[in-house]
Amino acid sequence: MKRNKKCILIAFVTVPILCSCGLAACPSADLSGDCFVDYKDFALMAEQWLTAGRRIEIEDFETGDFSKYDWQHSGAAPWVIVSDTFYEGSYAAKSGAITHSQTSTLEIAFDTPFELISFYRRVSSENNYDFLRFYIDGVLLGSWSGNQDWAQQTYSITPGLHTFRWSYTKDDSFDVGFDCAWIDNIMLFNYCKVPDVTGMSQVDAEAAIIGAGLVVGSISEVFSGLVPEGHVISQAPLGGETVLSGSTVNLVVSGAKSVVPDVAGMAQMDAEAAIINAFLVVGTISEAFSDTVPEGHVISQAPLGGETVLSGSTVNIVVSGVKGIVPDVTGMAQVDAEAVIIEADLVVGTISEAYSDTVPEGHVISQAPLCGESVLSGSTVDMVVSVGTPPEVAFVYINDPGVPEHEPFTGLMSKYETTNAQFAQYLNTAKASGDIVVSGDYVKGATGSNIGGDFVGQDYYYLAGQGLTDHGATNGGAARIKYSDGSFTVDSGFENHPVSYVSWYGATAFCDYYGWWLPTKWEWQAVADYDGSYIYACGPTINVTIANYKYSTHPDGTTIVGTFGPYGYGMCDMTGNVHEWSSGSVYPTSESYAICGGGWYSPEQGCTASPPTSRPPRYMLNDLGFRVCR
């Protein structure tokens, strides 16, 4: 890709100019020696110089010929303009096509006011035999051979008439590489030293900068306790630095000072007047509630009263706003609650939905802020509104001390595993509230109006889950919930079978939707091992008459919940039928979750009351379901 040659005017930074001897370059530098100037990154300075109205002489060959200046050619072949090799832009100058013991020379004479010359060169030749050489007034200042890519060369000159010459010379044998040289972007320009103007008055500083051939840049004001008002605190570049003539010098000046008035406790109108009278500006005005500051009076300010700042600085104030008392809207119908909130000069905020066993559908379960709180008028009041009762689930109250050294379980746990019918009811409701979406054969989480957690984009249920034909089962444990015409239905006869092909995300989202939760693995085990004597959740032993596991040979794989049991605390199917998701992992550092109790295809060692294994949360299988707690 071609680089725009205009970039040469915008890519430089100011650095000192040093000769190879280490001394600062100057207009009187002796050109008779090897006085090479390493002047890096010129373009920003050149651009600043041009912006300031100064001149810079540039030959970039972008005319496509040598017509811009009075170039002279000599030697066996003239230099030519080429477009296939260049430093920037589209063109460069290339030495003429010569053979052994010949020279191609390009030369120009300038009566110049400038003090620096810079150019880019490239060479492709026999190393140490064929050379590009550069002369000023007949004095050789640089020579290059071999295969050298584009590089910048810069030399100090004195103002006046000079002849600049570039010669490519071949020895008497061998051709290597392209056997030529190129030059591009020749520049003539000046430099000067930045005067030190710190401590000067702004007027004197500007005069000194302009007198040095530089330009006054940005002038900013700050407060200073040391530098008198209107005098320079700092400058950039610093005094003594060497820069291009016409470069800008930015100043920071000590500004006019004001003392911030103390307006705390004042009426807002009086506070604003006091700020303006102090040659300051009224900034942001915000409102807050206060038990001690009267309405419409200033609670606080920034900066504080008594601080010294620049005149024209802003002073922000916080004013005591109009107060409102939050009404109690819990238990009200939503429409009535909204009216009461508005009547109290407050605003109805977010409205979320949740299931409730006690609050009728469409009535307020909870609110924030709580009733009786004092808030600013116009504040929002958020509400959670009931969408009715959750699916009918049989719960058993259990108070178990727990597995030794682990948490007990005291609360309600569902007697049965969650069924296809219950999960399909959830899917239909969650779809209506926007908390799930159907994507191909997968039901995925989405952000809806229900206050429960959402696992957005995660797979909840696999509609096309295949069953297993083995051990007397045909298509055992297959996904029995179907989706058609915008609704979920259950295959006839499988309504009360446990749901399978549900992920941990789907099981957890189901619980969150209704305000329930999955048991931890220790809570599950505390209930499953009953009084500690149960090896399996069905008792000390297991057989096909008391649990549905690998050798039970049931035709559908799973069986209707409650077919086996109750056992222990009155629980059914905690051993076999389907594994049950928990909210904890078998291993503390694992990102998987324990699955408990074994399934219809599990051997007896996989059906113990102690959770034997775990699965990733996205895992879905034909013998994996869940039960819930509340």
N, C-alpha and C positions, 0 to 999 in steps of 0.2 A: 504494500500500500504506500502511495506517495505521501511524504510529509509536506505540509504546507510551509513554504519558505518564509512566510510572514512570522512563523514561530520564533524566528531569530530575534524578533523585537519584543518578546514577552517571556523569555525563559532564563534571564540572567539574575544573579544576586550580586551584591557588592562584596568584594574581597580585596585585600591588599594586593598591589602589583609588586612582584618581587623579581629581580634579576636572578640569574643563576648564581651570582655571587652572594645573594642573600640581602642585598641592599634594595631599598625602595626605589622603583623606577621613577625617573624624573625627565622633564623635557630636555635637560642638558646631558642625558646619558650618552656616554661615549660609544658610538656604534662600531668603532674599529675592533672591539673585542667580541667575545662570544657572549653578548648581553641578551640572553633569551628571557622573555617575560612570560611567566606562567599566570595568565590572567583568566580565571575560570568564570564561567556562567555570566556572559555579558548581556544576554538579551533583555533581562528585566531592567537593567540600568539603561540600555539603549532605548527601550520602550518608554521609560520614565523621561529620558532626555527628549525624545520626540514629542511626548505629551506636553512637555514644558515649552514647546516651541523652538527647541534647539535643533541644530542640524547634525546629521550623521551621514557620511558618504558610504554608500553600499553599492558594490557591483556583484549582482547575484546571477547575471547572465540570463535572466528570465525574459529578456527581449528576444532570445533565440539566436542572437548574433552578437557582434562586438561593437554595435553602433552607439551604445550608451556613452562610451568614453573614447578618447583618441588612442586606441591600442595600436602598438607597433609589433610586427612579426619579423623574425629574422631566422637565419639558419637554413637547414636543408628542407624543411617543410613547415608551413604555418600551423599554429594551433587551430583547433576546430571546436565548435559547439556541439555537444552530444546530449541526447535525451535518455540514453540507456544506463548511464551511471551518473549519479549526482549526490550531493550531501543532503540537500533539501530542495523542495520545489520540483521543477521538471527538467532543468538544464544545468550543465557544468561545462567548464573549459577543459579540453583534452589536448595533450601535446600531439604534434604532427607525426605522421607515419614516417619514421626514419629507419635507416639501417646502420651497420657498424661504422663507428668513428664519425658519427654525425650528431648534430644538435638541432633542437627545435626550441625557439625562444619567444616568449611573450613579455612585452615591456610597456610601461606607461610612466609618464612624467606628471607629477602633481605639484602645484604650488599650494601647499595645504596649511591651514591653521591648526591642524590636529596634532596630537602627541602620541597616538598609538595606531598601529596597523595590525589587523588580525585577518587570517584567512584559514580555510580548511583545505587540506591536501590529502591525496591518496596516491600510492605508488604500487605498480606491479612490474618488477624488473629483476635482472640478475643481481643478487645481493653482493654489495661491495664493489660492483663494477659499473652498473648503469645507474645514474643518479638524477633525481630532481633537485636542483639547487636554487636557492633564493638569495638575491642580492639587493642591497639598498645603496644606491650611489656607487655601485661597483664593488662594494664590500660584501663578501660572502658571509651570510648570517645563519644559514641552515642548509643541510643536505640530507636526502633520504633515499634509500634503496631497498631492494627486496620486496616482499609482499606485505605492505602496510595499509591497513584500512584507514578510513577517514579519521583525521585528527586535526585539532585546532592549533595553529601557531600564532603567537602574538609577540610583537616587538615594539620597543619604545623608539620614537622619532622626535626630532625637533621641528617646530613650525618652520615652514619655508618650502623651497623647491627641492623635491627629491625624485629620483628615478627608481622605480621598483621593477625588478626583473625576475622571471621564472624561466629556468632553462632545463630541458630534459636532454641528457647527453648519454650516448652509448659508447662502450669501448669497442675494440676491434674484433670481437668474436662473441658468439652465442646469443640466442634469443630465449628469454625465460618469461613465463607468465604472459600478460598482455603487452609487455614491453612498451609501457607508456606511463604518463602521470596525468593526474586531474587536479584542478583547483576549483574552489567554489566559495561563495559568500565572503568576499573581500570587504573589510570594513575599516574606515578611518574615523577616529573619535578622540575625545579628550578625557581627562580625569582631574580631580581636584581634592583638596582636603576639607573635611567638614569642620566649620568653626565650633568651638565650645561656647554655647549660648546659655548654659544653665546659670541661673541667678540673675540674668539680665531681665529688664523689663520686656514685655512682649514686643513693643514697638522697636526697641533696639535689637532684639533677637531677630526679628524679621528682616531688618535692614542688613544685619551681618550675614544672614543666610543668602539674601539676594546678592549682596556684594561679593560673595564667594562663588557666584555663578551657579547657585543652587536655587531650589524652589521651595517655598513654604508649603508644607503639606497640611495634614489635619491638625487642628488645635483643639484640645480637650481641656476641661477644667476639673480639678479636684480640690478638696479641702487640704490645706497644709497649715500646721501650727508653727512651722519654721520659716517657710518662704513667704515673703510679703505678697499681698494681693497684686495680681497683674504681672508677676514675675515668673520666669520659667523654672519649673521643678525638675523636669527631665526632658531628654530629646532622643530621637532615633532617626538616623544613625548617631552614635556617640561622637563627640568632638574628637578630631584627630584621625578619624577613619578616612580612607581613600575611596572615593566613589566617582562615578561618571559625572561630568558637568551636567547640570540640569536635573540631577536627582532630587527627590523630595526629602525634606527634613520635617518630621512630625514633632510637635511640641505638646507638653503637658504643662498647663499654666495654673498657678494658684488663683482660684476663683474668689469671687465675692462671698463673704460669709454671713450666715444668718443663725441666730439662736432659735431653736425650736420652742415654741410656746407650749406650756403645759395646759392641754385642753381637756384632760380627764375630768369628768363630772359636769362639763359645760353642756348646755343645750346644743344640738347639732348645728343650728344656724350660727350661734355665737362662736362655736369652735371653728367653723369654716372661715368666718370673718377674721379671727385671730391668726389663723394660718396665713391667709392672704396678706394681712397687714405686716406679717414678718417676712415678706418677700419670698414666700414659699407657695407650693401648689397643693391643693387638696387632692389626695390620691384616691384609692379605693375606699368606699364606705360600705361596710358589711354590718349585718345585724346579728345579735346574739341575745339569748335570754339571760336576764339578771334578776336576782331576788333583791339586790341592794341598790342598783342604779335606776333612777326613774326612767320611764319610757321616753325615748327621743333624746336621751343624754348620752354622752360619750363614756363608754366603759374603759377603753384602752386606746393607745395610739402607738405608732411606730414611724419615725424614731421617737424616743421618749422626750418629754419636756426637758429643756436645759441643754440638750446636745447641740454642738456646733456643726453645721452642715453647709454645703454650698447653697447660695441663694438660688431659688428656682427648684430646689429639691422637692420631692413629694412627701406628704405626710398622710399616712393611712390611718383611718379611725374605725373603731368598732362601736356601734351605737346600740343601746338597749332598745329592742324592738317591742312591738305590740304583742302581748301575751295571750295565749289561749290555753284552756284546760281541755285535755283529751277526754271525750265522753266514753262511757262503757258501751260498746256495741256487741260484745260477745253474746251469742244466743239469738241475736236479731236476724231477721231476714236480710239478705244482702242489700236489697233496694232500700230498706228502712235504715240500715246502718250507714249507707252512703249519704242519705239525706241528713242524718244526725251529724255526721262528720262535716259536711258542707255548712250546716247551720252554725257549727261551732267555729266558723271562719278558718277551717282547716281544709286540706286537700286529700281526696281519696288517692292512695298510692297504689302499690302493686297488689293484685288480688291473686292468690294462689289457691289451689284446690287440694283437698285431702279427704280420705274416707274417715268416717267416725261412727262408732257404735252408739254414741249418745246424742250427737247433734244432728238434727234433721237435715236433709238435703237442702242446699240453698241458704243455710243459716251460717252465721259466723262462729268458727271454732275458736279463733284467737286473733289478737291484734297487737300491733307494735307502732307507737309506744303504748304502754298500758294505760288503762283509764286512770284519770286523776292526775296524770303528769302535766306539769306546766311546760309549754313549748311556745315557740314563736308562732304568731298567726301566719297562716299560709303553709305551715309544716305539713308533711304528708303522714297519713296513717295507713299502714299496710294491714291487710286482712287475709286470713286463711278461711276459706269457705268450704263447708261440707258438701261432698258429692254423694252422700248417702252411706249406707252400710257396706262393708266389704263382703266378698263371697262368704257363704256360710261354711265355717270351718269348725269342727269339733275340737275343742281344746281340753287338756287335762292339767289341773293344777298339781305341781310337783314341788316338793321341798327336799332336796337331796344334798347331803353334806359334801358331795363331790369326791373325785378320785384323790387319794392322799397327795398333798402338796400342790393341788390345783383347785381352781375355783369351783364352788358348789353351783347347783342350779336351783333357783327358787323363782317360780313363775309358771307361765302357761306354755305348754308345747302341744302342737297339733297331734291328735291321737293317730291320725292316718297320714300317709304321704300325700303330697299335693296331687290332685287328679287332673286328667286331661280337661274335664269340664271346668274346673276352677281356673286352670291356666288359660283356657280359651276365653273365659269370661274376662280375665285380666287383659288379654291381648285385644279384645274388642274395645274395652273401655280405654285402654292406653292408646289405641289408635285414634279414638275420637278426641282424646286430649292432646294428641301430638307427641306422645312420649315414645312411640315406636313408629317404624316405617317398614314396609315390605320391600326387599330388594332381591328379586329372583326367588330362589328357594330359601332365603334367609329372612328372619325377622331381626331387625337391628334397632339399637337404642337411638333415641332422638331427644331433643330438648322440647318438652311440652309444658303444660300449665300445672301439672301435678307437682307438689312440693318435694316428692321423693327424689332420690338420686337418679341421675341418668348417665349411662355409659354410652355416650354418643358415638355411633359408628360401630360399636361392638356387636357381635352376633349374639342374639338372645336364644333363638330357637331355629332348628333346621327342619323345614317343612318336608323335605324329601328324604329324611333319615330312613335308611333301609334296616329291616329286621334281620335276624339270624335264624337259619333253618338248621337246627341241631338239637339233640337230646329231647326229641319228641315235639319240638316247637317248629312251626312254620311261620316265617317272617316275624319271629319273636322280637318284641320290644320295638317294633317299627314306630316311626312318628305317626300318631293317630289324629293330629290336628291338621286340617286343610284350610286353605285360603282361597276364596272365590267370591267375585262380585262385591268386594269391599268388606267381607266379614269372615270371621274364623268359625269353623264348625268342627265337631268331633265325629270320627267314624262311628257309626251305629254300633252299640254294644261295648264301646270302649270308654264311655263317659267317666266311669268310676275306676278305670285302671290308672295307675300312677303315670304321670307325665314323664316321658323320656326325651332324649335329644334336646335337653335344656342345658345351657351353659351356666357357669357360676354367675356370669353377668346377668343372665335372664332370671335366675333364681333370686339373686339379690335385688334386682329391680322390682320383681314381683313383691318381695317383702317391703321394700321402701315405699312402694306405691300405696300400700295399705297401713303403713306405720308399724310393720312387724320386722323381724330379723331372723337371719339364719343362726342356729346355735353354733357356738364355738365347738371345736372337736372335744374339749374337755366337758362342756355342758352336755353334749350328745352322749359321751361315754358315761357321765354321771348318771344319766337316766337309763341308758342301755344296760349297765351292769347291775341295776337295781340296788340291792343292799351290799354289793360287792361280791356276791356268790355266783353271779351269772358270767359265764365265759362267753356266751352268745346272748343277744338281747331276748332270745326266747327261752333262756334257762342255762343250766350247766352243760347241757348236751344239745345236739342238733340232729334232726332227721327229717325226711321228706313229709312227715305228717304234721310237723309244727312250723315249717318254714319253706318258702319257695326259693330253692337254690339250684345248683347245677344238675342235680340228679332227680329233680321233681317231675320232669316230662310234662309240663303244662303246654297245651297246644298253641297258646298265644305268647308264650314266654312269660310275660307279666300276668298277674292275677288281680281281680278286683280287690281294692284296698279293704282290709279287715278280714280277708279270707283266713289269715293266720293271726291268732291272738284272741283276746288281749293277754299280755304278759306283764310281769313286774308292776309298774304303776298304772297299768291299764292301757299300755301302748300296743299298737299293731304293726306288724311288718317291719320292725326295726332291724330284723335279720332277713336278708334276701329281698326278693321282688325287684327293687332298684337300689343301687348305691345312693347315698344322700349327701349332697353338698354341705359343707360346714364353712364357717367364716375364718377358720384357722388352718395353718399348715402343719403337717407332720414334723417338718424340720423348720426351725426358727428363721433360717436365712433363705428359705425357698420362696419363690414367687408363685408357687402352686398352693392349692387348697385341699385339705383332707377330705376324702370321700369315705363315708362311713357305712358299715353294716352289710356290705356285699349286695349282689344283685342276683337275678334269676339264673344267670350263667356262671356265678362264682362258685368255686369249690369251698368246702367247709372252712378251710384255713383263712379264706378271704371274708368270712362272715362273722368274725369275732366282734365283741363289744369294744375292743380297742382298735381305733381306726388304723388300718395297716398301710395305707398308701395315700398319695395325693395326685392331683392332676392340674394342669394349667387352667386358668379361668375361662378360656375360650373353648375348652374341651366339651364335646357333645357325643353321647353314645346311647346305644339301645337299652342299656340297663342303668342309666344315671338320671336321678331325679332329686327331690328334696322334700323336707318338711319344715315348718316354720315355728317361731316362738313369738310371744307377745307379752 
